[in-house]
């Protein structure tokens, strides 16, 4: 019989609220945006959105504003995802 994994939500929330975790999320998000701009076919102007609210930290890289073609933006973002792995 398989054991059931039950996440400890309180500990996860505590971890996500730490300044170190928030700083890591911001560093990795900015690294992806910079890498996407470098590999973009359209020149690459990506927006970074880092939300550090009371309950969580979230980072997002939002589209290539230098093109109207969503596929160009998507390809650049997919190629840039490995950049976050290299950032500590």
Gaussian input, Z-matrix of N, CA and C with variables (Angstrom, degrees):
# hf/3-21g

backbone

0 1
 N
 C     1     B1
 C     2     B2     1     A1
 N     3     B3     2     A2     1     D1
 C     4     B4     3     A3     2     D2
 C     5     B5     4     A4     3     D3
 N     6     B6     5     A5     4     D4
 C     7     B7     6     A6     5     D5
 C     8     B8     7     A7     6     D6
 N     9     B9     8     A8     7     D7
 C    10    B10     9     A9     8     D8
 C    11    B11    10    A10     9     D9
 N    12    B12    11    A11    10    D10
 C    13    B13    12    A12    11    D11
 C    14    B14    13    A13    12    D12
 N    15    B15    14    A14    13    D13
 C    16    B16    15    A15    14    D14
 C    17    B17    16    A16    15    D15
 N    18    B18    17    A17    16    D16
 C    19    B19    18    A18    17    D17
 C    20    B20    19    A19    18    D18
 N    21    B21    20    A20    19    D19
 C    22    B22    21    A21    20    D20
 C    23    B23    22    A22    21    D21
 N    24    B24    23    A23    22    D22
 C    25    B25    24    A24    23    D23
 C    26    B26    25    A25    24    D24
 N    27    B27    26    A26    25    D25
 C    28    B28    27    A27    26    D26
 C    29    B29    28    A28    27    D27
 N    30    B30    29    A29    28    D28
 C    31    B31    30    A30    29    D29
 C    32    B32    31    A31    30    D30
 N    33    B33    32    A32    31    D31
 C    34    B34    33    A33    32    D32
 C    35    B35    34    A34    33    D33
 N    36    B36    35    A35    34    D34
 C    37    B37    36    A36    35    D35
 C    38    B38    37    A37    36    D36
 N    39    B39    38    A38    37    D37
 C    40    B40    39    A39    38    D38
 C    41    B41    40    A40    39    D39
 N    42    B42    41    A41    40    D40
 C    43    B43    42    A42    41    D41
 C    44    B44    43    A43    42    D42
 N    45    B45    44    A44    43    D43
 C    46    B46    45    A45    44    D44
 C    47    B47    46    A46    45    D45
 N    48    B48    47    A47    46    D46
 C    49    B49    48    A48    47    D47
 C    50    B50    49    A49    48    D48
 N    51    B51    50    A50    49    D49
 C    52    B52    51    A51    50    D50
 C    53    B53    52    A52    51    D51
 N    54    B54    53    A53    52    D52
 C    55    B55    54    A54    53    D53
 C    56    B56    55    A55    54    D54
 N    57    B57    56    A56    55    D55
 C    58    B58    57    A57    56    D56
 C    59    B59    58    A58    57    D57
 N    60    B60    59    A59    58    D58
 C    61    B61    60    A60    59    D59
 C    62    B62    61    A61    60    D60
 N    63    B63    62    A62    61    D61
 C    64    B64    63    A63    62    D62
 C    65    B65    64    A64    63    D63
 N    66    B66    65    A65    64    D64
 C    67    B67    66    A66    65    D65
 C    68    B68    67    A67    66    D66
 N    69    B69    68    A68    67    D67
 C    70    B70    69    A69    68    D68
 C    71    B71    70    A70    69    D69
 N    72    B72    71    A71    70    D70
 C    73    B73    72    A72    71    D71
 C    74    B74    73    A73    72    D72
 N    75    B75    74    A74    73    D73
 C    76    B76    75    A75    74    D74
 C    77    B77    76    A76    75    D75
 N    78    B78    77    A77    76    D76
 C    79    B79    78    A78    77    D77
 C    80    B80    79    A79    78    D78
 N    81    B81    80    A80    79    D79
 C    82    B82    81    A81    80    D80
 C    83    B83    82    A82    81    D81
 N    84    B84    83    A83    82    D82
 C    85    B85    84    A84    83    D83
 C    86    B86    85    A85    84    D84
 N    87    B87    86    A86    85    D85
 C    88    B88    87    A87    86    D86
 C    89    B89    88    A88    87    D87
 N    90    B90    89    A89    88    D88
 C    91    B91    90    A90    89    D89
 C    92    B92    91    A91    90    D90
 N    93    B93    92    A92    91    D91
 C    94    B94    93    A93    92    D92
 C    95    B95    94    A94    93    D93
 N    96    B96    95    A95    94    D94
 C    97    B97    96    A96    95    D95
 C    98    B98    97    A97    96    D96
 N    99    B99    98    A98    97    D97
 C   100   B100    99    A99    98    D98
 C   101   B101   100   A100    99    D99
 N   102   B102   101   A101   100   D100
 C   103   B103   102   A102   101   D101
 C   104   B104   103   A103   102   D102
 N   105   B105   104   A104   103   D103
 C   106   B106   105   A105   104   D104
 C   107   B107   106   A106   105   D105
 N   108   B108   107   A107   106   D106
 C   109   B109   108   A108   107   D107
 C   110   B110   109   A109   108   D108
 N   111   B111   110   A110   109   D109
 C   112   B112   111   A111   110   D110
 C   113   B113   112   A112   111   D111
 N   114   B114   113   A113   112   D112
 C   115   B115   114   A114   113   D113
 C   116   B116   115   A115   114   D114
 N   117   B117   116   A116   115   D115
 C   118   B118   117   A117   116   D116
 C   119   B119   118   A118   117   D117
 N   120   B120   119   A119   118   D118
 C   121   B121   120   A120   119   D119
 C   122   B122   121   A121   120   D120
 N   123   B123   122   A122   121   D121
 C   124   B124   123   A123   122   D122
 C   125   B125   124   A124   123   D123
 N   126   B126   125   A125   124   D124
 C   127   B127   126   A126   125   D125
 C   128   B128   127   A127   126   D126
 N   129   B129   128   A128   127   D127
 C   130   B130   129   A129   128   D128
 C   131   B131   130   A130   129   D129
 N   132   B132   131   A131   130   D130
 C   133   B133   132   A132   131   D131
 C   134   B134   133   A133   132   D132
 N   135   B135   134   A134   133   D133
 C   136   B136   135   A135   134   D134
 C   137   B137   136   A136   135   D135
 N   138   B138   137   A137   136   D136
 C   139   B139   138   A138   137   D137
 C   140   B140   139   A139   138   D138
 N   141   B141   140   A140   139   D139
 C   142   B142   141   A141   140   D140
 C   143   B143   142   A142   141   D141
 N   144   B144   143   A143   142   D142
 C   145   B145   144   A144   143   D143
 C   146   B146   145   A145   144   D144
 N   147   B147   146   A146   145   D145
 C   148   B148   147   A147   146   D146
 C   149   B149   148   A148   147   D147
 N   150   B150   149   A149   148   D148
 C   151   B151   150   A150   149   D149
 C   152   B152   151   A151   150   D150
 N   153   B153   152   A152   151   D151
 C   154   B154   153   A153   152   D152
 C   155   B155   154   A154   153   D153
 N   156   B156   155   A155   154   D154
 C   157   B157   156   A156   155   D155
 C   158   B158   157   A157   156   D156
 N   159   B159   158   A158   157   D157
 C   160   B160   159   A159   158   D158
 C   161   B161   160   A160   159   D159
 N   162   B162   161   A161   160   D160
 C   163   B163   162   A162   161   D161
 C   164   B164   163   A163   162   D162
 N   165   B165   164   A164   163   D163
 C   166   B166   165   A165   164   D164
 C   167   B167   166   A166   165   D165
 N   168   B168   167   A167   166   D166
 C   169   B169   168   A168   167   D167
 C   170   B170   169   A169   168   D168
 N   171   B171   170   A170   169   D169
 C   172   B172   171   A171   170   D170
 C   173   B173   172   A172   171   D171
 N   174   B174   173   A173   172   D172
 C   175   B175   174   A174   173   D173
 C   176   B176   175   A175   174   D174
 N   177   B177   176   A176   175   D175
 C   178   B178   177   A177   176   D176
 C   179   B179   178   A178   177   D177
 N   180   B180   179   A179   178   D178
 C   181   B181   180   A180   179   D179
 C   182   B182   181   A181   180   D180
 N   183   B183   182   A182   181   D181
 C   184   B184   183   A183   182   D182
 C   185   B185   184   A184   183   D183
 N   186   B186   185   A185   184   D184
 C   187   B187   186   A186   185   D185
 C   188   B188   187   A187   186   D186
 N   189   B189   188   A188   187   D187
 C   190   B190   189   A189   188   D188
 C   191   B191   190   A190   189   D189
 N   192   B192   191   A191   190   D190
 C   193   B193   192   A192   191   D191
 C   194   B194   193   A193   192   D192
 N   195   B195   194   A194   193   D193
 C   196   B196   195   A195   194   D194
 C   197   B197   196   A196   195   D195
 N   198   B198   197   A197   196   D196
 C   199   B199   198   A198   197   D197
 C   200   B200   199   A199   198   D198
 N   201   B201   200   A200   199   D199
 C   202   B202   201   A201   200   D200
 C   203   B203   202   A202   201   D201
 N   204   B204   203   A203   202   D202
 C   205   B205   204   A204   203   D203
 C   206   B206   205   A205   204   D204
 N   207   B207   206   A206   205   D205
 C   208   B208   207   A207   206   D206
 C   209   B209   208   A208   207   D207
 N   210   B210   209   A209   208   D208
 C   211   B211   210   A210   209   D209
 C   212   B212   211   A211   210   D210
 N   213   B213   212   A212   211   D211
 C   214   B214   213   A213   212   D212
 C   215   B215   214   A214   213   D213
 N   216   B216   215   A215   214   D214
 C   217   B217   216   A216   215   D215
 C   218   B218   217   A217   216   D216
 N   219   B219   218   A218   217   D217
 C   220   B220   219   A219   218   D218
 C   221   B221   220   A220   219   D219
 N   222   B222   221   A221   220   D220
 C   223   B223   222   A222   221   D221
 C   224   B224   223   A223   222   D222
 N   225   B225   224   A224   223   D223
 C   226   B226   225   A225   224   D224
 C   227   B227   226   A226   225   D225
 N   228   B228   227   A227   226   D226
 C   229   B229   228   A228   227   D227
 C   230   B230   229   A229   228   D228
 N   231   B231   230   A230   229   D229
 C   232   B232   231   A231   230   D230
 C   233   B233   232   A232   231   D231
 N   234   B234   233   A233   232   D232
 C   235   B235   234   A234   233   D233
 C   236   B236   235   A235   234   D234
 N   237   B237   236   A236   235   D235
 C   238   B238   237   A237   236   D236
 C   239   B239   238   A238   237   D237
 N   240   B240   239   A239   238   D238
 C   241   B241   240   A240   239   D239
 C   242   B242   241   A241   240   D240
 N   243   B243   242   A242   241   D241
 C   244   B244   243   A243   242   D242
 C   245   B245   244   A244   243   D243
 N   246   B246   245   A245   244   D244
 C   247   B247   246   A246   245   D245
 C   248   B248   247   A247   246   D246
 N   249   B249   248   A248   247   D247
 C   250   B250   249   A249   248   D248
 C   251   B251   250   A250   249   D249
 N   252   B252   251   A251   250   D250
 C   253   B253   252   A252   251   D251
 C   254   B254   253   A253   252   D252
 N   255   B255   254   A254   253   D253
 C   256   B256   255   A255   254   D254
 C   257   B257   256   A256   255   D255
 N   258   B258   257   A257   256   D256
 C   259   B259   258   A258   257   D257
 C   260   B260   259   A259   258   D258
 N   261   B261   260   A260   259   D259
 C   262   B262   261   A261   260   D260
 C   263   B263   262   A262   261   D261

   B1=1.4449
   B2=1.5348
   B3=1.3137
   B4=1.4639
   B5=1.5294
   B6=1.3286
   B7=1.4590
   B8=1.5176
   B9=1.2745
   B10=1.4597
   B11=1.5170
   B12=1.3269
   B13=1.4582
   B14=1.5293
   B15=1.3196
   B16=1.4603
   B17=1.5301
   B18=1.3255
   B19=1.4609
   B20=1.5284
   B21=1.3068
   B22=1.4524
   B23=1.5310
   B24=1.3095
   B25=1.4696
   B26=1.5262
   B27=1.3028
   B28=1.4603
   B29=1.5350
   B30=1.3227
   B31=1.4669
   B32=1.5233
   B33=1.3197
   B34=1.4650
   B35=1.5267
   B36=1.3223
   B37=1.4599
   B38=1.5233
   B39=1.3158
   B40=1.4662
   B41=1.5265
   B42=1.3190
   B43=1.4639
   B44=1.5296
   B45=1.3422
   B46=1.4637
   B47=1.5295
   B48=1.3057
   B49=1.4664
   B50=1.5216
   B51=1.3193
   B52=1.4574
   B53=1.5255
   B54=1.3265
   B55=1.4659
   B56=1.5309
   B57=1.3248
   B58=1.4565
   B59=1.5302
   B60=1.3242
   B61=1.4590
   B62=1.5156
   B63=1.3070
   B64=1.4715
   B65=1.5238
   B66=1.3214
   B67=1.4673
   B68=1.5317
   B69=1.3278
   B70=1.4606
   B71=1.5250
   B72=1.3255
   B73=1.4613
   B74=1.5253
   B75=1.3108
   B76=1.4673
   B77=1.5329
   B78=1.3285
   B79=1.4698
   B80=1.5230
   B81=1.3150
   B82=1.4615
   B83=1.5322
   B84=1.3173
   B85=1.4578
   B86=1.5203
   B87=1.3158
   B88=1.4766
   B89=1.5289
   B90=1.3295
   B91=1.4707
   B92=1.5243
   B93=1.3217
   B94=1.4602
   B95=1.5221
   B96=1.3265
   B97=1.4721
   B98=1.5248
   B99=1.3234
   B100=1.4660
   B101=1.5250
   B102=1.3171
   B103=1.4669
   B104=1.5239
   B105=1.3191
   B106=1.4675
   B107=1.5256
   B108=1.3155
   B109=1.4684
   B110=1.5299
   B111=1.3247
   B112=1.4700
   B113=1.5243
   B114=1.3302
   B115=1.4671
   B116=1.5234
   B117=1.3121
   B118=1.4574
   B119=1.5246
   B120=1.3209
   B121=1.4633
   B122=1.5240
   B123=1.3247
   B124=1.4583
   B125=1.5260
   B126=1.2900
   B127=1.4586
   B128=1.5075
   B129=1.2862
   B130=1.4534
   B131=1.5075
   B132=1.3055
   B133=1.4664
   B134=1.5292
   B135=1.3322
   B136=1.4583
   B137=1.5210
   B138=1.3123
   B139=1.4597
   B140=1.5194
   B141=1.3178
   B142=1.4601
   B143=1.5260
   B144=1.3174
   B145=1.4607
   B146=1.5229
   B147=1.3200
   B148=1.4537
   B149=1.5241
   B150=1.3071
   B151=1.4646
   B152=1.5139
   B153=1.3045
   B154=1.4673
   B155=1.5288
   B156=1.3019
   B157=1.4504
   B158=1.5137
   B159=1.2920
   B160=1.4646
   B161=1.5199
   B162=1.3184
   B163=1.4606
   B164=1.5220
   B165=1.3373
   B166=1.4608
   B167=1.5170
   B168=1.3165
   B169=1.4582
   B170=1.5232
   B171=1.3272
   B172=1.4601
   B173=1.5177
   B174=1.3099
   B175=1.4510
   B176=1.5125
   B177=1.3300
   B178=1.4608
   B179=1.5190
   B180=1.3194
   B181=1.4595
   B182=1.5166
   B183=1.3226
   B184=1.4603
   B185=1.5153
   B186=1.3197
   B187=1.4453
   B188=1.5065
   B189=1.3045
   B190=1.4504
   B191=1.5225
   B192=1.3250
   B193=1.4572
   B194=1.5245
   B195=1.3244
   B196=1.4577
   B197=1.5309
   B198=1.3323
   B199=1.4625
   B200=1.5231
   B201=1.3306
   B202=1.4666
   B203=1.5188
   B204=1.3295
   B205=1.4569
   B206=1.5284
   B207=1.3248
   B208=1.4664
   B209=1.5308
   B210=1.3335
   B211=1.4659
   B212=1.5215
   B213=1.3254
   B214=1.4650
   B215=1.5247
   B216=1.3233
   B217=1.4590
   B218=1.5232
   B219=1.3061
   B220=1.4682
   B221=1.5249
   B222=1.3393
   B223=1.4673
   B224=1.5255
   B225=1.3205
   B226=1.4712
   B227=1.5220
   B228=1.3208
   B229=1.4619
   B230=1.5235
   B231=1.3095
   B232=1.4663
   B233=1.5198
   B234=1.3352
   B235=1.4649
   B236=1.5314
   B237=1.3188
   B238=1.4689
   B239=1.5288
   B240=1.3032
   B241=1.4603
   B242=1.5209
   B243=1.3027
   B244=1.4691
   B245=1.5121
   B246=1.3228
   B247=1.4761
   B248=1.5130
   B249=1.3198
   B250=1.4701
   B251=1.5260
   B252=1.3002
   B253=1.4669
   B254=1.5267
   B255=1.3299
   B256=1.4606
   B257=1.5306
   B258=1.3267
   B259=1.4668
   B260=1.5125
   B261=1.3176
   B262=1.4761
   B263=1.4935
   A1=109.12
   A2=115.86
   A3=121.36
   A4=110.16
   A5=114.52
   A6=118.47
   A7=109.03
   A8=115.86
   A9=121.59
   A10=109.21
   A11=116.22
   A12=121.84
   A13=109.03
   A14=115.69
   A15=121.15
   A16=107.34
   A17=117.79
   A18=119.43
   A19=111.70
   A20=115.39
   A21=121.39
   A22=107.40
   A23=116.62
   A24=122.44
   A25=113.00
   A26=117.21
   A27=119.85
   A28=110.68
   A29=117.27
   A30=119.86
   A31=112.05
   A32=117.17
   A33=120.62
   A34=109.75
   A35=117.62
   A36=121.43
   A37=111.15
   A38=117.22
   A39=121.00
   A40=110.11
   A41=116.71
   A42=121.54
   A43=111.30
   A44=117.14
   A45=120.70
   A46=112.98
   A47=117.82
   A48=121.02
   A49=113.48
   A50=118.85
   A51=120.12
   A52=110.90
   A53=117.18
   A54=120.70
   A55=112.60
   A56=117.42
   A57=120.54
   A58=111.34
   A59=116.85
   A60=120.69
   A61=110.46
   A62=116.52
   A63=120.13
   A64=111.16
   A65=117.53
   A66=121.20
   A67=110.37
   A68=117.20
   A69=120.93
   A70=110.59
   A71=117.47
   A72=121.39
   A73=110.09
   A74=117.57
   A75=120.63
   A76=111.15
   A77=118.23
   A78=121.16
   A79=111.34
   A80=115.98
   A81=120.07
   A82=111.53
   A83=117.19
   A84=120.75
   A85=110.64
   A86=117.08
   A87=120.77
   A88=111.27
   A89=117.88
   A90=120.81
   A91=111.07
   A92=117.43
   A93=120.97
   A94=109.98
   A95=117.79
   A96=121.00
   A97=110.98
   A98=117.49
   A99=120.89
   A100=111.28
   A101=116.92
   A102=120.33
   A103=111.13
   A104=117.80
   A105=121.53
   A106=110.38
   A107=116.80
   A108=120.12
   A109=110.33
   A110=117.24
   A111=120.71
   A112=112.14
   A113=117.73
   A114=119.96
   A115=113.66
   A116=118.24
   A117=121.28
   A118=111.33
   A119=115.74
   A120=121.98
   A121=111.42
   A122=117.56
   A123=121.37
   A124=113.24
   A125=118.16
   A126=120.02
   A127=113.49
   A128=117.81
   A129=123.90
   A130=117.90
   A131=116.47
   A132=122.43
   A133=106.29
   A134=116.22
   A135=121.68
   A136=110.02
   A137=116.23
   A138=122.29
   A139=108.88
   A140=116.01
   A141=122.06
   A142=107.71
   A143=115.19
   A144=120.79
   A145=107.74
   A146=116.50
   A147=121.40
   A148=106.99
   A149=115.66
   A150=121.72
   A151=108.29
   A152=116.19
   A153=120.17
   A154=107.78
   A155=114.34
   A156=120.58
   A157=111.88
   A158=115.96
   A159=121.54
   A160=112.41
   A161=116.93
   A162=120.45
   A163=115.16
   A164=117.77
   A165=118.07
   A166=110.89
   A167=114.55
   A168=122.21
   A169=106.71
   A170=115.58
   A171=119.86
   A172=107.87
   A173=116.43
   A174=121.22
   A175=110.15
   A176=116.28
   A177=121.02
   A178=109.73
   A179=115.45
   A180=121.72
   A181=105.12
   A182=115.65
   A183=120.48
   A184=109.64
   A185=115.26
   A186=128.56
   A187=121.65
   A188=114.86
   A189=123.70
   A190=107.65
   A191=116.43
   A192=121.00
   A193=112.79
   A194=117.83
   A195=119.79
   A196=111.93
   A197=117.69
   A198=121.62
   A199=109.90
   A200=114.90
   A201=120.25
   A202=111.59
   A203=116.62
   A204=121.70
   A205=109.81
   A206=118.07
   A207=120.24
   A208=113.05
   A209=117.86
   A210=120.05
   A211=111.77
   A212=117.59
   A213=121.16
   A214=109.20
   A215=115.71
   A216=121.44
   A217=111.08
   A218=116.56
   A219=122.28
   A220=111.16
   A221=116.53
   A222=120.00
   A223=111.60
   A224=116.43
   A225=120.17
   A226=110.58
   A227=117.37
   A228=120.17
   A229=111.68
   A230=117.33
   A231=119.95
   A232=111.22
   A233=117.53
   A234=120.45
   A235=111.20
   A236=117.27
   A237=121.32
   A238=113.82
   A239=119.12
   A240=120.84
   A241=114.00
   A242=117.74
   A243=120.18
   A244=112.85
   A245=117.80
   A246=120.53
   A247=111.11
   A248=118.21
   A249=120.94
   A250=111.09
   A251=117.62
   A252=120.77
   A253=111.02
   A254=116.47
   A255=121.21
   A256=112.48
   A257=117.00
   A258=121.54
   A259=109.83
   A260=115.86
   A261=121.02
   A262=111.19
   D1=133.13
   D2=-178.49
   D3=-78.80
   D4=143.20
   D5=176.49
   D6=-83.50
   D7=150.89
   D8=-177.80
   D9=-98.63
   D10=130.17
   D11=178.20
   D12=-85.03
   D13=125.36
   D14=177.18
   D15=-120.84
   D16=110.49
   D17=-177.73
   D18=-68.75
   D19=144.88
   D20=177.01
   D21=-89.01
   D22=91.89
   D23=-173.07
   D24=-60.21
   D25=-35.92
   D26=-178.90
   D27=-65.82
   D28=-44.09
   D29=178.48
   D30=-68.05
   D31=-37.22
   D32=177.31
   D33=-63.68
   D34=-45.48
   D35=179.16
   D36=-62.61
   D37=-39.95
   D38=178.15
   D39=-62.68
   D40=-43.89
   D41=178.37
   D42=-60.83
   D43=-42.95
   D44=-177.95
   D45=-69.96
   D46=-18.28
   D47=-179.88
   D48=-88.04
   D49=-9.12
   D50=-175.96
   D51=-70.73
   D52=145.73
   D53=178.45
   D54=-60.23
   D55=-32.83
   D56=179.64
   D57=-65.84
   D58=-41.69
   D59=178.96
   D60=-66.40
   D61=-42.94
   D62=178.81
   D63=-62.74
   D64=-41.52
   D65=179.13
   D66=-65.17
   D67=-39.69
   D68=178.72
   D69=-63.85
   D70=-43.94
   D71=179.09
   D72=-60.79
   D73=-42.50
   D74=179.55
   D75=-66.18
   D76=-43.38
   D77=178.93
   D78=-60.45
   D79=-45.96
   D80=-177.80
   D81=-68.28
   D82=-38.51
   D83=178.39
   D84=-64.02
   D85=-45.22
   D86=179.12
   D87=-65.54
   D88=-35.12
   D89=177.90
   D90=-63.86
   D91=-40.81
   D92=178.28
   D93=-65.40
   D94=-43.26
   D95=-179.94
   D96=-62.46
   D97=-42.73
   D98=179.42
   D99=-65.83
   D100=-42.37
   D101=178.60
   D102=-66.22
   D103=-39.41
   D104=178.64
   D105=-63.95
   D106=-39.51
   D107=178.90
   D108=-64.54
   D109=-36.53
   D110=179.83
   D111=-67.95
   D112=-37.56
   D113=-175.21
   D114=-95.77
   D115=-3.27
   D116=-177.29
   D117=-66.89
   D118=139.30
   D119=177.64
   D120=-74.08
   D121=-18.67
   D122=-173.38
   D123=-107.15
   D124=12.07
   D125=179.74
   D126=100.60
   D127=-27.66
   D128=170.87
   D129=68.43
   D130=99.98
   D131=171.83
   D132=-127.68
   D133=92.78
   D134=-176.61
   D135=-102.60
   D136=144.43
   D137=178.80
   D138=-98.76
   D139=138.51
   D140=177.49
   D141=-108.33
   D142=130.47
   D143=177.46
   D144=-124.18
   D145=112.88
   D146=177.85
   D147=-118.71
   D148=116.83
   D149=179.97
   D150=-107.26
   D151=122.34
   D152=177.80
   D153=-121.75
   D154=76.92
   D155=179.38
   D156=-80.50
   D157=-175.28
   D158=-178.34
   D159=-66.36
   D160=-33.10
   D161=-172.93
   D162=-104.34
   D163=-12.72
   D164=-177.80
   D165=-163.90
   D166=168.22
   D167=172.75
   D168=-124.75
   D169=136.55
   D170=-176.85
   D171=-141.89
   D172=138.43
   D173=177.15
   D174=-126.09
   D175=141.22
   D176=179.20
   D177=-143.83
   D178=142.75
   D179=171.74
   D180=-107.30
   D181=123.74
   D182=-172.34
   D183=-112.28
   D184=124.83
   D185=173.09
   D186=18.51
   D187=161.35
   D188=177.74
   D189=-91.01
   D190=107.61
   D191=-177.01
   D192=-78.92
   D193=-1.98
   D194=179.09
   D195=-91.39
   D196=2.50
   D197=179.01
   D198=-141.55
   D199=154.24
   D200=174.50
   D201=-97.33
   D202=-2.37
   D203=-178.27
   D204=-92.16
   D205=110.19
   D206=-178.32
   D207=-64.24
   D208=-25.39
   D209=179.12
   D210=-68.29
   D211=-35.17
   D212=177.59
   D213=-63.71
   D214=-44.71
   D215=178.78
   D216=-63.69
   D217=-45.04
   D218=-178.93
   D219=-61.39
   D220=-45.72
   D221=179.93
   D222=-61.47
   D223=-43.02
   D224=179.93
   D225=-63.58
   D226=-42.95
   D227=179.72
   D228=-65.08
   D229=-41.65
   D230=179.45
   D231=-64.25
   D232=-39.87
   D233=179.15
   D234=-69.06
   D235=-25.59
   D236=-175.08
   D237=-89.14
   D238=-9.24
   D239=-175.85
   D240=-58.71
   D241=-33.50
   D242=178.84
   D243=-65.03
   D244=-20.33
   D245=179.89
   D246=-60.39
   D247=-32.72
   D248=-178.88
   D249=-68.75
   D250=-28.84
   D251=-179.61
   D252=-67.40
   D253=-32.99
   D254=-175.75
   D255=-78.81
   D256=-14.85
   D257=-177.75
   D258=-92.93
   D259=132.80
   D260=178.37
   D261=-89.02

